[in-house]
Amino acid sequence: MSSSTPIQAPVALITGGAHGLGHATCMALTQRNVNLVIADIDATAAKETALACRQSGVVVHCLQIDLASTEGPSDMINETLAVCERL
């Protein structure tokens, strides 16, 4: 890495990030300045978690994903890479 290459904040993809341990993980990672992608079937709760996380100054994206569906996991990865370009 050259000295002119900017250091980017890490990005974490949290499945089930709207409730319980997923929510707690999101909150803990924001304290470490980690940008987040919150993937959850409950879009409303994911947006509420994202709002709380953004108060720490991190970038947060929400994905409404059903990981039980056949397409869910690949859609989650593709959408994450589309908005963050990395994990």
ChimeraX commands (.cxc) that place a marker at each C-alpha (Angstrom):
marker #1 position 0.00,0.00,0.00 radius 0.5
marker #1 position 1.40,3.37,-0.95 radius 0.5
marker #1 position 1.39,6.29,1.44 radius 0.5
marker #1 position -1.24,7.99,-0.74 radius 0.5
marker #1 position -3.70,5.07,-0.44 radius 0.5
marker #1 position -6.45,6.07,1.98 radius 0.5
marker #1 position -7.13,3.72,4.84 radius 0.5
marker #1 position -10.74,2.64,4.68 radius 0.5
marker #1 position -12.83,1.72,7.69 radius 0.5
marker #1 position -13.61,-1.99,7.88 radius 0.5
marker #1 position -17.02,-3.23,6.77 radius 0.5
marker #1 position -18.97,-5.96,8.57 radius 0.5
marker #1 position -21.99,-7.82,7.23 radius 0.5
marker #1 position -24.28,-8.71,10.13 radius 0.5
marker #1 position -27.06,-11.21,9.48 radius 0.5
marker #1 position -30.03,-10.93,11.80 radius 0.5
marker #1 position -28.75,-7.51,12.82 radius 0.5
marker #1 position -32.13,-6.06,13.74 radius 0.5
marker #1 position -32.72,-8.00,16.95 radius 0.5
marker #1 position -31.00,-9.73,19.86 radius 0.5
marker #1 position -27.35,-10.70,19.45 radius 0.5
marker #1 position -27.23,-9.28,15.93 radius 0.5
marker #1 position -28.38,-5.89,17.18 radius 0.5
marker #1 position -25.87,-6.02,20.06 radius 0.5
marker #1 position -23.10,-6.94,17.62 radius 0.5
marker #1 position -23.98,-3.97,15.41 radius 0.5
marker #1 position -23.89,-1.61,18.37 radius 0.5
marker #1 position -20.54,-2.97,19.57 radius 0.5
marker #1 position -18.95,-2.71,16.13 radius 0.5
marker #1 position -20.01,0.91,15.74 radius 0.5
marker #1 position -17.99,1.70,18.87 radius 0.5
marker #1 position -14.97,0.39,16.94 radius 0.5
marker #1 position -15.77,2.56,13.88 radius 0.5
marker #1 position -16.77,-0.39,11.70 radius 0.5
marker #1 position -19.15,0.38,8.84 radius 0.5
marker #1 position -22.07,-2.03,8.65 radius 0.5
marker #1 position -24.39,-3.85,6.34 radius 0.5
marker #1 position -27.38,-5.06,8.35 radius 0.5
marker #1 position -29.16,-7.98,6.69 radius 0.5
marker #1 position -32.49,-8.96,8.20 radius 0.5
marker #1 position -35.93,-10.09,7.10 radius 0.5
marker #1 position -37.44,-7.37,9.33 radius 0.5
marker #1 position -36.74,-4.19,7.34 radius 0.5
marker #1 position -38.38,-1.86,9.87 radius 0.5
marker #1 position -36.31,-3.11,12.80 radius 0.5
marker #1 position -33.14,-3.12,10.66 radius 0.5
marker #1 position -33.72,0.56,9.85 radius 0.5
marker #1 position -34.16,1.32,13.55 radius 0.5
marker #1 position -30.88,-0.44,14.36 radius 0.5
marker #1 position -29.19,1.43,11.51 radius 0.5
marker #1 position -30.44,4.76,12.84 radius 0.5
marker #1 position -28.99,4.00,16.28 radius 0.5
marker #1 position -25.67,2.91,14.75 radius 0.5
marker #1 position -25.38,6.00,12.56 radius 0.5
marker #1 position -25.34,8.15,15.69 radius 0.5
marker #1 position -21.77,6.86,16.17 radius 0.5
marker #1 position -20.81,8.29,12.78 radius 0.5
marker #1 position -20.46,5.03,10.85 radius 0.5
marker #1 position -21.92,4.22,7.45 radius 0.5
marker #1 position -24.76,1.70,7.61 radius 0.5
marker #1 position -26.69,-0.02,4.82 radius 0.5
marker #1 position -29.78,-2.18,5.35 radius 0.5
marker #1 position -30.78,-5.18,3.29 radius 0.5
marker #1 position -34.12,-6.93,3.62 radius 0.5
marker #1 position -33.08,-10.52,3.03 radius 0.5
marker #1 position -34.71,-13.90,3.68 radius 0.5
marker #1 position -31.74,-16.21,4.18 radius 0.5
marker #1 position -34.06,-19.22,4.19 radius 0.5
marker #1 position -34.83,-18.63,0.52 radius 0.5
marker #1 position -32.74,-20.21,-2.22 radius 0.5
marker #1 position -31.58,-16.84,-3.55 radius 0.5
marker #1 position -31.21,-15.10,-0.18 radius 0.5
marker #1 position -27.54,-15.78,0.59 radius 0.5
marker #1 position -26.25,-14.94,-2.89 radius 0.5
marker #1 position -28.49,-11.86,-3.10 radius 0.5
marker #1 position -27.11,-10.70,0.25 radius 0.5
marker #1 position -23.50,-10.97,-0.91 radius 0.5
marker #1 position -24.20,-9.38,-4.30 radius 0.5
marker #1 position -26.10,-6.46,-2.78 radius 0.5
marker #1 position -23.42,-5.96,-0.13 radius 0.5
marker #1 position -20.66,-5.83,-2.73 radius 0.5
marker #1 position -22.76,-3.46,-4.84 radius 0.5
marker #1 position -23.01,-0.89,-2.04 radius 0.5
marker #1 position -19.66,-1.43,-0.29 radius 0.5
marker #1 position -17.44,-2.90,-3.02 radius 0.5
marker #1 position -15.77,-5.05,-0.34 radius 0.5
marker #1 position -16.24,-6.90,2.91 radius 0.5
marker link #1:1,2 radius 0.2
marker link #1:2,3 radius 0.2
marker link #1:3,4 radius 0.2
marker link #1:4,5 radius 0.2
marker link #1:5,6 radius 0.2
marker link #1:6,7 radius 0.2
marker link #1:7,8 radius 0.2
marker link #1:8,9 radius 0.2
marker link #1:9,10 radius 0.2
marker link #1:10,11 radius 0.2
marker link #1:11,12 radius 0.2
marker link #1:12,13 radius 0.2
marker link #1:13,14 radius 0.2
marker link #1:14,15 radius 0.2
marker link #1:15,16 radius 0.2
marker link #1:16,17 radius 0.2
marker link #1:17,18 radius 0.2
marker link #1:18,19 radius 0.2
marker link #1:19,20 radius 0.2
marker link #1:20,21 radius 0.2
marker link #1:21,22 radius 0.2
marker link #1:22,23 radius 0.2
marker link #1:23,24 radius 0.2
marker link #1:24,25 radius 0.2
marker link #1:25,26 radius 0.2
marker link #1:26,27 radius 0.2
marker link #1:27,28 radius 0.2
marker link #1:28,29 radius 0.2
marker link #1:29,30 radius 0.2
marker link #1:30,31 radius 0.2
marker link #1:31,32 radius 0.2
marker link #1:32,33 radius 0.2
marker link #1:33,34 radius 0.2
marker link #1:34,35 radius 0.2
marker link #1:35,36 radius 0.2
marker link #1:36,37 radius 0.2
marker link #1:37,38 radius 0.2
marker link #1:38,39 radius 0.2
marker link #1:39,40 radius 0.2
marker link #1:40,41 radius 0.2
marker link #1:41,42 radius 0.2
marker link #1:42,43 radius 0.2
marker link #1:43,44 radius 0.2
marker link #1:44,45 radius 0.2
marker link #1:45,46 radius 0.2
marker link #1:46,47 radius 0.2
marker link #1:47,48 radius 0.2
marker link #1:48,49 radius 0.2
marker link #1:49,50 radius 0.2
marker link #1:50,51 radius 0.2
marker link #1:51,52 radius 0.2
marker link #1:52,53 radius 0.2
marker link #1:53,54 radius 0.2
marker link #1:54,55 radius 0.2
marker link #1:55,56 radius 0.2
marker link #1:56,57 radius 0.2
marker link #1:57,58 radius 0.2
marker link #1:58,59 radius 0.2
marker link #1:59,60 radius 0.2
marker link #1:60,61 radius 0.2
marker link #1:61,62 radius 0.2
marker link #1:62,63 radius 0.2
marker link #1:63,64 radius 0.2
marker link #1:64,65 radius 0.2
marker link #1:65,66 radius 0.2
marker link #1:66,67 radius 0.2
marker link #1:67,68 radius 0.2
marker link #1:68,69 radius 0.2
marker link #1:69,70 radius 0.2
marker link #1:70,71 radius 0.2
marker link #1:71,72 radius 0.2
marker link #1:72,73 radius 0.2
marker link #1:73,74 radius 0.2
marker link #1:74,75 radius 0.2
marker link #1:75,76 radius 0.2
marker link #1:76,77 radius 0.2
marker link #1:77,78 radius 0.2
marker link #1:78,79 radius 0.2
marker link #1:79,80 radius 0.2
marker link #1:80,81 radius 0.2
marker link #1:81,82 radius 0.2
marker link #1:82,83 radius 0.2
marker link #1:83,84 radius 0.2
marker link #1:84,85 radius 0.2
marker link #1:85,86 radius 0.2
marker link #1:86,87 radius 0.2
view
